[in-house]
Amino acid sequence: CLVGSEMCIETEVKECGCKADIPLEIAISTITANPARILQLKDKGKIEEGCDADLCILDQDLQLVEVIARGKTVYTK
């Protein structure tokens, strides 16, 4: 996969949980909260009151089911 691409990131997050036994919330933080913190985006990367959260809803197999951005559903599988 192309480094940094959506497919590569998705694969890496899944492998963290399956192969390395890393909790899902830790694996996901590597592509959400950590980059936001590094880029000093104080209102991004977390679900918290007052933050600007775009949400990706995943199923049990970690497949993307829905995306909510700016309070509106922008993708549904």
DSSP file (Angstrom, degrees, kcal/mol; ACC not computed):
  #  RESIDUE AA STRUCTURE BP1 BP2  ACC     N-H-->O    O-->H-N    N-H-->O    O-->H-N    TCO  KAPPA ALPHA  PHI   PSI    X-CA   Y-CA   Z-CA
    1    1 A C              0   0    0      0, 0.0     2,-0.5     0, 0.0     3,-0.0   0.000 360.0 360.0 360.0 155.7    0.0    0.0    0.0
    2    2 A L    >   -     0   0    0      1,-0.1     3,-2.4     2,-0.0     6,-0.4  -0.653 360.0-109.6 -77.6 122.6    1.0    3.6   -0.5
    3    3 A V  T 3  S+     0   0    0     -2,-0.5     3,-0.1     1,-0.3    -1,-0.1  -0.274 102.6  16.6 -56.5 130.5    2.3    5.1    2.8
    4    4 A G  T 3  S+     0   0    0      1,-0.3    -1,-0.3     2,-0.1     2,-0.1   0.282  95.1 129.2  89.5 -10.3   -0.1    7.6    4.1
    5    5 A S  S <> S-     0   0    0     -3,-2.4     4,-2.5     1,-0.1    -1,-0.3  -0.372  72.1-112.8 -76.0 159.3   -3.0    6.5    1.9
    6    6 A E  H  > S+     0   0    0      1,-0.2     4,-2.5     2,-0.2     5,-0.2   0.901 117.2  50.3 -57.0 -44.0   -6.4    5.7    3.4
    7    7 A M  H  > S+     0   0    0      1,-0.2     4,-2.2     2,-0.2    -1,-0.2   0.895 111.2  48.2 -63.9 -40.8   -6.1    2.0    2.6
    8    8 A C  H  > S+     0   0    0     -6,-0.4     4,-2.5     2,-0.2    -2,-0.2   0.923 112.5  48.1 -66.7 -44.4   -2.6    1.7    4.2
    9    9 A I  H  X S+     0   0    0     -4,-2.5     4,-2.4     2,-0.2     5,-0.2   0.923 111.8  50.0 -62.5 -44.9   -3.7    3.5    7.4
   10   10 A E  H  X S+     0   0    0     -4,-2.5     4,-2.2    -5,-0.2    -1,-0.2   0.920 111.9  48.2 -59.5 -45.2   -6.8    1.3    7.7
   11   11 A T  H  X S+     0   0    0     -4,-2.2     4,-2.5     1,-0.2    -2,-0.2   0.916 111.3  50.0 -62.1 -44.7   -4.7   -1.8    7.3
   12   12 A E  H  X S+     0   0    0     -4,-2.5     4,-1.8     2,-0.2    -2,-0.2   0.903 109.8  49.8 -63.7 -42.3   -2.1   -0.6    9.8
   13   13 A V  H  X S+     0   0    0     -4,-2.4     4,-1.3     1,-0.2    -1,-0.2   0.928 112.3  48.2 -62.8 -44.2   -4.7    0.2   12.5
   14   14 A K  H  X S+     0   0    0     -4,-2.2     4,-2.3     1,-0.2     3,-0.3   0.911 110.6  51.2 -61.8 -42.7   -6.4   -3.3   12.0
   15   15 A E  H  X>S+     0   0    0     -4,-2.5     4,-2.3     1,-0.2     5,-1.4   0.814 100.8  62.7 -67.8 -30.1   -3.0   -5.0   12.2
   16   16 A C  H  <5S+     0   0    0     -4,-1.8     6,-2.5     3,-0.2     4,-0.4   0.927 112.0  37.3 -58.0 -44.1   -2.2   -3.2   15.5
   17   17 A G  H  <5S+     0   0    0     -4,-1.3     4,-0.4    -3,-0.3    -2,-0.2   0.901 124.6  38.3 -75.1 -42.1   -5.1   -4.9   17.1
   18   18 A C  H  <5S+     0   0    0     -4,-2.3    -3,-0.2    -5,-0.1    -2,-0.2   0.936 130.0  22.7 -78.2 -48.0   -4.9   -8.3   15.4
   19   19 A K  T  <5S+     0   0    0     -4,-2.3    -3,-0.2    -5,-0.2    -2,-0.1   0.824 132.5  33.8 -92.6 -35.0   -1.1   -8.9   15.3
   20   20 A A  S   <S-     0   0    0     -5,-1.4    -3,-0.2    -4,-0.4    -4,-0.1   0.458  95.4-128.9-104.3  -1.4    0.3   -6.7   18.0
   21   21 A D        +     0   0    0     -4,-0.4    -4,-0.2    -6,-0.3    -3,-0.1   0.857  50.3 158.7  56.2  38.5   -2.6   -6.9   20.5
   22   22 A I        -     0   0    0     -6,-2.5    -1,-0.2    -7,-0.1    -2,-0.1  -0.796  49.3-104.4 -90.8 131.8   -2.8   -3.2   20.8
   23   23 A P    >>  -     0   0    0      0, 0.0     4,-2.3     0, 0.0     3,-0.8  -0.250  26.9-121.6 -57.0 143.0   -6.1   -1.9   22.1
   24   24 A L  H 3> S+     0   0    0      1,-0.3     4,-2.9     2,-0.2     5,-0.3   0.862 110.5  56.6 -55.9 -41.2   -8.2   -0.4   19.4
   25   25 A E  H 3> S+     0   0    0      1,-0.2     4,-1.2     2,-0.2    -1,-0.3   0.831 109.7  46.3 -64.1 -30.7   -8.5    3.0   21.1
   26   26 A I  H <> S+     0   0    0     -3,-0.8     4,-0.8     2,-0.2    -2,-0.2   0.915 113.0  49.0 -73.9 -45.0   -4.7    3.3   21.2
   27   27 A A  H >< S+     0   0    0     -4,-2.3     3,-0.9     1,-0.2     4,-0.3   0.915 112.3  48.1 -61.0 -43.7   -4.3    2.2   17.6
   28   28 A I  H >< S+     0   0    0     -4,-2.9     3,-1.9     1,-0.2     4,-0.5   0.840 100.8  65.2 -68.1 -32.6   -7.0    4.7   16.4
   29   29 A S  H ><>S+     0   0    0     -4,-1.2     5,-2.6     1,-0.3     3,-0.6   0.758  89.2  68.6 -62.7 -21.8   -5.4    7.5   18.4
   30   30 A T  T <<5S+     0   0    0     -3,-0.9    -1,-0.3    -4,-0.8    -2,-0.2   0.706 110.4  33.2 -70.1 -17.7   -2.3    7.3   16.1
   31   31 A I  T < 5S+     0   0    0     -3,-1.9    -1,-0.2    -4,-0.3    -2,-0.2   0.314 132.3  27.1-117.3   7.0   -4.4    8.6   13.3
   32   32 A T  T <>5S+     0   0    0     -3,-0.6     4,-1.7    -4,-0.5    -3,-0.2   0.500 125.0  21.4-126.9 -83.1   -6.7   11.0   15.2
   33   33 A A  H  >5S+     0   0    0     12,-0.3     4,-2.4     1,-0.2     5,-0.2   0.876 119.9  55.3 -65.3 -41.3   -5.6   12.6   18.5
   34   34 A N  H  ><S+     0   0    0     -5,-2.6     4,-2.6     2,-0.2     5,-0.2   0.947 110.2  43.3 -63.4 -50.4   -1.8   12.2   18.0
   35   35 A P  H  > S+     0   0    0      0, 0.0     4,-2.5     0, 0.0    -1,-0.2   0.906 114.1  52.3 -61.4 -39.1   -1.6   14.0   14.6
   36   36 A A  H  <>S+     0   0    0     -4,-1.7     5,-3.2     1,-0.2    -2,-0.2   0.912 111.6  46.8 -62.0 -41.4   -4.0   16.7   15.9
   37   37 A R  H ><5S+     0   0    0     -4,-2.4     3,-1.3     3,-0.2    -1,-0.2   0.929 112.2  49.2 -64.7 -45.8   -1.8   17.2   19.0
   38   38 A I  H 3<5S+     0   0    0     -4,-2.6    -2,-0.2     1,-0.3    -1,-0.2   0.884 114.0  45.9 -61.5 -39.6    1.4   17.3   16.9
   39   39 A L  T 3<5S-     0   0    0     -4,-2.5    -1,-0.3    -5,-0.2    -2,-0.2   0.392 113.2-121.6 -84.6   3.8   -0.2   19.9   14.5
   40   40 A Q  T < 5 +     0   0    0     -3,-1.3     2,-1.1     1,-0.2    -3,-0.2   0.866  57.4 154.2  57.0  41.4   -1.4   21.9   17.5
   41   41 A L    > < -     0   0    0     -5,-3.2     3,-1.9    -6,-0.2    -1,-0.2  -0.760  20.7-175.2 -96.4  85.5   -5.1   21.6   16.4
   42   42 A K  T 3  S+     0   0    0     -2,-1.1    -1,-0.2     1,-0.3    -5,-0.1   0.711  77.1  45.7 -62.9 -24.1   -6.6   21.9   19.8
   43   43 A D  T 3  S+     0   0    0     -3,-0.1     9,-2.6     8,-0.1    -1,-0.3   0.156 104.1  76.4-104.8  19.2  -10.2   21.3   18.8
   44   44 A K  S <  S+     0   0    0     -3,-1.9     9,-0.1     7,-0.2     3,-0.1  -0.831  73.3  38.6-124.7 162.0   -9.5   18.3   16.5
   45   45 A G  S    S+     0   0    0      7,-0.3     2,-0.3    -2,-0.3   -12,-0.3   0.488  99.1  70.4  84.5   4.4   -8.8   14.6   17.0
   46   46 A K  S    S-     0   0    0    -14,-0.1     2,-0.8     6,-0.1    -1,-0.1  -0.990  75.5-121.8-149.9 156.5  -11.1   13.9   19.9
   47   47 A I        +     0   0    0     -2,-0.3     2,-0.3    -3,-0.1    -3,-0.1  -0.880  60.9 127.4-100.7 106.0  -14.7   13.5   20.8
   48   48 A E    >   -     0   0    0     -2,-0.8     3,-2.3    -5,-0.1    -2,-0.1  -0.987  67.4 -79.9-158.6 148.9  -15.3   16.1   23.5
   49   49 A E  T 3  S+     0   0    0     -2,-0.3     3,-0.1     1,-0.3    -2,-0.0  -0.301 117.8  19.5 -55.6 132.1  -17.6   19.0   24.2
   50   50 A G  T 3  S+     0   0    0      1,-0.3    -1,-0.3    -7,-0.0     2,-0.2   0.354  99.7 118.2  88.8  -5.3  -16.5   22.1   22.3
   51   51 A C    <   -     0   0    0     -3,-2.3     2,-1.0     1,-0.0    -1,-0.3  -0.639  68.8-122.9 -96.1 155.0  -14.4   20.1   19.8
   52   52 A D        -     0   0    0     -9,-2.6     2,-0.5    -2,-0.2    -7,-0.3  -0.800  41.0-178.9 -95.6  95.0  -14.9   19.9   16.0
   53   53 A A        -     0   0    0     -2,-1.0     2,-0.5    -9,-0.1    18,-0.3  -0.862  22.7-167.8-107.6 125.7  -15.3   16.2   15.4
   54   54 A D        -     0   0    0     -2,-0.5     2,-0.4    15,-0.1    15,-0.2  -0.938  27.5-146.3 -99.0 130.5  -15.8   14.5   12.1
   55   55 A L  E     -A   68   0A   0     13,-2.6    13,-2.9    -2,-0.5     2,-0.5  -0.834  18.1-162.8-110.5 136.2  -16.8   10.9   12.9
   56   56 A C  E     -A   67   0A   0     -2,-0.4     2,-0.5    11,-0.2    11,-0.2  -0.974  16.6-152.1-110.8 118.7  -16.1    7.7   11.0
   57   57 A I  E     -A   66   0A   0      9,-3.4     8,-3.3    -2,-0.5     9,-1.5  -0.813  14.9-167.8 -95.0 126.0  -18.4    4.9   12.2
   58   58 A L  E     -A   64   0A   0     -2,-0.5     6,-0.2     6,-0.2     2,-0.1  -0.809  13.7-132.7-113.1 152.4  -17.0    1.4   11.8
   59   59 A D    >   -     0   0    0      4,-2.1     3,-2.1    -2,-0.3    -1,-0.1  -0.265  46.6 -81.9 -89.0-174.2  -18.6   -2.0   12.0
   60   60 A Q  T 3  S+     0   0    0      1,-0.3    -1,-0.0     2,-0.1    -2,-0.0   0.736 133.0  53.3 -63.7 -22.8  -17.2   -4.9   14.1
   61   61 A D  T 3  S-     0   0    0      2,-0.1    -1,-0.3     3,-0.0     3,-0.1   0.280 119.8-111.3 -93.1   9.9  -14.8   -5.8   11.2
   62   62 A L    <   +     0   0    0     -3,-2.1     2,-0.4     1,-0.3    -2,-0.1   0.774  68.4 148.7  63.6  30.0  -13.5   -2.2   11.3
   63   63 A Q        -     0   0    0      1,-0.1    -4,-2.1     2,-0.0    -1,-0.3  -0.769  56.5-104.5 -91.6 139.9  -15.1   -1.5    7.9
   64   64 A L  E     +A   58   0A   0     -2,-0.4    -6,-0.2    -6,-0.2     3,-0.1  -0.459  46.4 164.3 -66.8 127.0  -16.3    2.1    7.3
   65   65 A V  E     +     0   0A   0     -8,-3.3    12,-2.8     1,-0.4     2,-0.3   0.716  61.5   2.2-112.2 -37.5  -20.1    2.3    7.5
   66   66 A E  E     -AB  57  76A   0     -9,-1.5    -9,-3.4    10,-0.2     2,-0.4  -0.996  51.9-153.9-155.1 148.1  -20.8    6.0    7.9
   67   67 A V  E     -AB  56  75A   0      8,-2.2     7,-2.9    -2,-0.3     8,-1.3  -0.997   9.2-167.4-126.9 129.7  -19.1    9.4    8.0
   68   68 A I  E     +AB  55  73A   0    -13,-2.9   -13,-2.6    -2,-0.4     2,-0.4  -0.974  11.7 174.5-117.3 122.0  -20.5   12.4    9.8
   69   69 A A  E >   - B   0  72A   0      3,-2.7     3,-1.8    -2,-0.5   -15,-0.1  -0.994  67.9  -4.4-131.1 133.4  -18.9   15.8    9.1
   70   70 A R  T 3  S-     0   0    0     -2,-0.4    -1,-0.1     1,-0.3   -16,-0.1   0.839 130.7 -56.5  53.9  35.5  -20.1   19.1   10.3
   71   71 A G  T 3  S+     0   0    0    -18,-0.3     2,-0.4     1,-0.2    -1,-0.3   0.497 118.8  99.9  80.6   4.1  -23.1   17.4   11.9
   72   72 A K  E <  S-B   69   0A   0     -3,-1.8    -3,-2.7     0, 0.0     2,-0.5  -0.954  78.1-112.4-126.2 143.6  -24.3   15.8    8.6
   73   73 A T  E     +B   68   0A   0     -2,-0.4    -5,-0.3    -5,-0.2     3,-0.1  -0.599  36.0 171.5 -70.5 122.5  -24.0   12.3    7.2
   74   74 A V  E     +     0   0A   0     -7,-2.9     2,-0.3    -2,-0.5    -6,-0.2   0.497  65.2  27.2-111.6  -9.2  -21.7   12.6    4.2
   75   75 A Y  E     +B   67   0A   0     -8,-1.3    -8,-2.2     0, 0.0     2,-0.4  -0.958  56.3 175.6-153.7 135.8  -21.2    8.9    3.5
   76   76 A T  E      B   66   0A   0     -2,-0.3   -10,-0.2   -10,-0.2   -11,-0.1  -0.992 360.0 360.0-137.9 133.3  -23.3    5.8    4.2
   77   77 A K              0   0    0    -12,-2.8   -11,-0.1    -2,-0.4   -12,-0.0   0.475 360.0 360.0 -72.9 360.0  -22.3    2.3    3.1
